[in-house]
């Protein structure tokens, strides 16, 4: 089993990625990162919003199209935490609030309409005990295929799901099921290790929550501080 740092560093352009699991101390681990090739995609920072997280333009005057880059990435519902790469965060939250399920919510959504890449929508729901579900909605042929995965909590083990297989034009979508990875260390070690493993030219922002500690990394630190 690869470490999470090896898995993240093995792909030149994973795009957006989610890591969920538990470290060797039995603490829950959630990580979400975004990358970008275009200036519009890179013009973002992560900003805490209560117990959640949202994306924000680093320079609002330079935003070309906010529809797929500005969204709530993390929201909490009771003891559950939702993490996604788009506005399906709100869809999942709304379904949970009315007695629906993670799966029901995502069956109403599709991949992103950003031809020719058709970026997959990736999502995660983590429960209070560390059990977690993950999903990817992606284009295959002319249809949307929806895949769901469910994992029991295991100390020192996480699962890593990302949008792309690597760089390209168009960018190839992720294939297969989330990769099992080993998780060790606290918030400082995990967050910094993943941040360092991402390509320096294309990484944009990273969020992590390990146990009760939350940390945010922004490539454009000065803009985030304003």
C-alpha positions in Angstrom: 0.0 0.0 0.0 1.4 3.4 -1.0 1.5 6.2 1.5 -0.9 9.1 0.7 2.1 11.2 -0.3 3.3 8.6 -2.8 -0.1 8.3 -4.3 -0.6 12.0 -4.7 2.8 12.5 -6.1 2.5 9.6 -8.6 0.1 11.5 -10.9 1.3 14.7 -12.6 -2.1 16.4 -12.7 -4.7 14.8 -10.4 -6.9 17.9 -10.7 -9.1 17.9 -7.6 -8.7 15.3 -4.9 -10.3 13.9 -1.7 -8.6 11.8 0.9 -10.7 10.2 3.7 -9.7 7.8 6.4 -8.1 7.5 9.9 -4.5 7.9 11.0 -2.6 5.6 13.3 -4.0 7.4 16.3 -7.6 6.7 15.3 -8.2 10.3 14.3 -10.4 11.0 11.4 -8.6 12.5 8.3 -10.3 14.5 5.6 -8.3 16.3 2.9 -9.5 18.2 -0.2 -7.2 19.9 -2.7 -7.6 21.7 -6.0 -5.2 22.4 -8.9 -5.5 24.5 -11.9 -4.0 25.0 -15.4 -5.9 28.1 -16.5 -5.7 31.5 -14.8 -9.4 31.3 -14.0 -8.9 28.0 -12.1 -5.8 29.3 -10.4 -7.5 32.5 -9.3 -8.9 30.8 -6.1 -8.3 30.5 -2.4 -9.9 28.4 0.3 -11.8 30.3 3.0 -13.2 28.8 6.2 -17.0 29.2 6.6 -18.0 28.1 10.1 -17.3 24.4 10.3 -17.2 24.3 6.5 -15.1 25.6 3.6 -15.8 27.6 0.4 -13.8 28.7 -2.6 -13.3 32.4 -3.2 -11.7 34.3 -6.0 -8.3 35.6 -5.1 -8.8 38.5 -7.5 -12.6 39.0 -8.2 -11.9 41.4 -11.1 -10.1 38.5 -13.0 -12.9 36.0 -12.7 -14.1 34.8 -16.2 -16.7 32.2 -15.2 -17.5 31.5 -11.6 -20.0 28.8 -12.2 -17.7 25.8 -11.7 -15.0 27.3 -9.6 -16.8 29.1 -6.7 -18.8 26.7 -4.4 -19.0 25.4 -0.9 -16.5 22.5 -0.8 -17.2 21.3 2.8 -20.3 21.4 4.9 -21.3 19.6 8.1 -24.7 18.0 8.9 -24.8 16.6 12.5 -21.8 14.4 12.9 -21.4 14.0 9.2 -19.0 15.9 7.0 -19.6 16.5 3.2 -16.7 17.2 0.9 -17.0 17.6 -2.8 -15.5 19.3 -5.8 -18.5 21.4 -6.7 -22.0 22.6 -5.9 -23.2 19.1 -5.3 -22.1 19.8 -1.7 -25.3 21.7 -1.3 -27.3 19.0 -3.1 -26.1 16.4 -0.7 -26.8 18.6 2.3 -30.3 19.4 1.2 -31.1 15.7 0.7 -29.7 14.8 4.1 -31.8 17.6 5.7 -35.0 16.1 4.2 -34.2 12.5 5.1 -32.6 11.6 1.8 -29.3 9.8 1.3 -25.9 10.6 -0.2 -26.7 8.3 -3.1 -30.1 9.7 -3.8 -28.6 13.2 -4.0 -25.9 12.3 -6.4 -28.3 10.4 -8.7 -29.8 13.8 -9.5 -26.4 15.2 -10.7 -24.0 14.6 -13.5 -20.4 15.4 -14.5 -19.4 19.0 -15.0 -20.4 20.5 -18.4 -16.9 21.8 -19.2 -16.3 20.3 -22.6 -14.0 18.7 -23.8 -12.8 17.6 -20.3 -16.2 16.9 -18.7 -14.6 16.9 -15.3 -16.0 14.2 -13.0 -17.8 15.2 -9.8 -16.2 13.6 -6.8 -17.8 13.5 -3.4 -17.3 12.1 0.1 -19.5 11.8 3.2 -17.7 10.9 6.4 -19.6 9.8 9.5 -18.6 10.6 13.1 -17.0 7.2 13.6 -14.8 7.5 10.5 -16.8 5.4 8.2 -17.1 7.1 4.8 -18.7 6.9 1.4 -17.2 8.2 -1.8 -18.6 8.7 -5.3 -17.5 9.7 -8.8 -19.9 10.8 -11.5 -18.2 10.8 -14.9 -18.9 10.8 -18.6 -18.5 7.5 -20.5 -19.6 7.8 -24.1 -22.6 10.0 -24.1 -23.9 9.0 -20.7 -23.2 9.8 -17.1 -22.0 6.8 -15.1 -22.3 7.0 -11.3 -20.1 5.0 -9.0 -20.4 4.6 -5.2 -18.0 3.2 -2.7 -18.4 2.6 1.1 -15.7 2.0 3.6 -15.6 1.0 7.3 -13.1 2.9 9.5 -9.6 1.3 9.7 -6.8 2.9 11.6 -3.9 4.0 9.4 -5.9 3.5 6.2 -7.4 6.1 3.9 -8.9 6.3 0.4 -7.9 8.7 -2.3 -10.1 9.8 -5.1 -9.3 12.4 -7.7 -10.8 13.8 -10.9 -8.0 13.1 -13.5 -5.6 10.4 -14.4 -3.0 13.0 -15.4 -2.4 15.8 -17.7 -3.6 15.9 -21.3 -5.9 17.7 -23.8 -8.6 16.8 -23.1 -7.7 15.7 -19.6 -8.4 12.0 -19.0 -10.9 11.2 -16.3 -10.0 9.1 -13.2 -10.4 5.4 -13.7 -11.2 2.7 -11.2 -12.0 2.8 -7.5 -10.4 5.1 -4.9 -6.9 4.1 -4.0 -6.2 2.6 -0.6 -3.4 4.6 1.0 -1.6 4.5 4.4 -2.1 7.5 6.6 0.2 8.4 9.4 0.9 11.6 11.4 -1.1 14.5 12.6 -2.4 17.6 10.8 1.0 19.2 10.3 2.6 16.1 8.8 -0.4 15.0 6.6 -1.3 18.4 5.3 2.2 19.6 4.6 3.2 16.2 3.1 0.3 16.3 0.6 0.8 19.9 -0.2 4.5 19.3 -1.0 3.6 16.2 -3.1 1.4 18.3 -5.5 3.0 19.9 -8.6 4.3 23.3 -7.5 3.2 25.0 -10.7 -0.4 23.8 -10.7 -1.5 23.4 -7.0 -4.0 26.0 -5.9 -5.3 25.3 -2.4 -5.7 22.5 0.2 -8.0 21.9 3.2 -7.4 19.3 5.9 -9.2 18.3 9.0 -7.3 15.8 11.2 -9.0 15.0 14.5 -10.1 18.4 15.8 -7.6 20.4 13.9 -8.3 22.2 10.6 -5.7 23.7 8.4 -5.8 25.6 5.0 -3.0 26.0 2.5 -3.4 28.6 -0.2 -0.9 29.2 -3.1 -1.9 32.8 -3.2 -1.4 33.5 0.5 -1.4 37.3 0.2 -4.7 37.3 -1.6 -6.3 35.0 0.9 -5.2 37.3 3.8 -7.1 40.3 2.5 
